Amino acid sequence: MTAEDFRREFKVDQQFNVLGLPVLLTKDRDGGSLGWTDGKMLYVSVPAFYEMMAKCNFTKEEMQTLLNAILYHETGHVLLSDFVLWKLFNEVIRADYPEGWSLVRFLANLLEEVRIEFYMGIEYPGLAPAFRKASKLLAQVPAMQGEDTFITALMKVLFLTLRFGLWNGDFETAATECAPEHRHFITEVLDAEGIMILTYAIRGQDSRSAIFGAMLFFEKLLKIAERFYEPSTIQATLKSATPSTTIVIDKQALKELEEKLPPDAFAELMQQLKEIYGDSFGEGGGQDGCGSTGAGMGGLDVVTELEDFVFYQDTRNVYKNEIMRLRKQFERLARIWEEDRRRWGTPIEDELPQAYMWSLTRDIPAPRIFEGYKLHKPPMDIILLIDQSGSMSGAPGILAMRAAVVIAETLAPILGENITLSVYTFGGKIRQVKAPYEAIHQGRYFPKPSGGTSIFKSIESTADLIHAHLNPRAKKLLVVFTDSYNYDNPQGPRVVAMAKTLMAPLLLTAFSTVPEPDKAFTQHMDMYKSLASIEELPEAFSSFLHRLLKNLSRTPTT
């Protein structure tokens, strides 16, 4: 399952959009976690969800519940966790606790998890039920492997009572789930003082309480452990103590899943697991928590693969100056000022300098004398059809997609109800990158070039796919971005006539990456531009589009 398939399969609850941070669906894993965050980006691991599905046989509705809760939870990390403090904590803890440092970190993460869900539930009461439902589901996942040590037994009790909220914090009942030889030790650790330390940690106002609470609790359990276990046992246990939530892919679970999934879906699952574990499916570990990174939720600005997102961000940074310059040009093109005939005002001579400057720029806000003017955005639909056939492999294909990113960023401020941008690629098949009214997903702009250059077939397919979703009153601009060596030129007259009928009023244009045009193709275009040097492609393409929109804005709508 790709990130795009995952996005379609599972809907992210957009009602809780406190931060507007982008959500990134990725094949990466942070210690096996379902989600994590670095405070700027929110990540969800598609492979980790596969594991959960395979082991626990959750329904789609249950998986949706988990996904929403993870997004809420990780948003809590961004809002409530001190990432600077966590980074410092992770750097110094090895020196302070040469034996058992991983246990202290794990304890601190666990307490921070509980703390942020508590405060998120207070700030946003509707989230508390979502956290409770997810906790009950997560309680079904094997949280600890075995009960061989006093550490794993104690951590199991803390998970059951604090993280999963079972038995309403009844530590004694939870201890009965552990091996009998460790129950007395657990009871002493979780006496009045131990519970007070935990309460301080999970009810504190900031991350310091979780960190210091974990350190105090660790010191307490060490002192009590000295009365119950030999020094050699304690030392050996601490050296090997790396408790984590672990999901094991076993043959029986895979066999049951194979019977329930369609063959192609199961084959895709197996491929994902091989990428994670290699051919021998071993054990997957997973610490969910803040740590040095931590996952999240926000507005769906990004739903993509990590590689594509990095490509998008890199392009935006490289062409930052061009994007800002072009934005101003496009914003001015999108403005139509109309005078309210009922208005009246002071004599224009009083405001002549400001009035003159405004008449040249028509920027916002208008001078006081022109407050009676109303701004309207003319309806326009812009469609980019980008060649990603085999001949575009290498620099041309990459620069073509960079140009698409520049255009998307340039037009972003003016897109909305009246002005839309759609992006399609063609080669082996037509691929919708961005639908007309869809938000810009930063990253889904990077398909691998393949297939032949059948431009007119692609124009026909795009027109069929998109025409019903466009504004009938809007002026339409379709730009074909290609190396122009086309295989189906005989189809040109028929396809152009069909497209102009289906998408009227339509300006059909082409932009080529090579100096010598394919005249059998370009003769059917209303406008055509050929590029002398491919290195100037993104900026040249943006400027070309600006000229097209300028011409389009002068063309009366039929």
Buried (B, 14 or more C-beta within 10 A) or exposed (E): BEBBEBBEEBEBBEEBBBBEBBBBBBBBBBBBBBBBBBBEBBBBBBBBBBBBBBBBEBEEEBBBBBBBBBBBBBBBBBBBBBBEBBEEBBEEBEEEBEBBBBBBBBBBBBBBBBBBBBBBBEEBEEBBEBBBBBBBBBBBBEBBBEBEBBBBBBBBBBBBBBBBBBBEBEBEBBBEBBBEEBBEBBBBBBEEEBEEBBEBBBEBEEBEBBBBBBBBBBEBBBEBBEEBBEEEEBEBBBEEBEBBBBBBBEEEBBEEBBEEBEEEBBEBBBEBBEEBBEEEBEEBBBBBBBBBBBBBBBBBBBBBBBEBBEBBBEBBEBBEEBBEBBBEBBBEBBBEBEEEEEEEEEEEEEBEEBBEEBEEEBEEEBBEBBEBBEEEBBBBBBBBBBBBBBBBBEEBBBBBBBBBBBBBBBBBEBBEEBBBBBBBBBBBEBBBBBBBEBBBBBBBBBBEBBBBBBBBBBBBBBBEBBBEEBBEEBBBBBBBBBBBBBBBBEBBEEBBEBBBEBBEBBBBBBBBBBEEBBEEBBEBBBBBBBBEEBEEBBBBBBBBBBEBBEBBBEEEEE
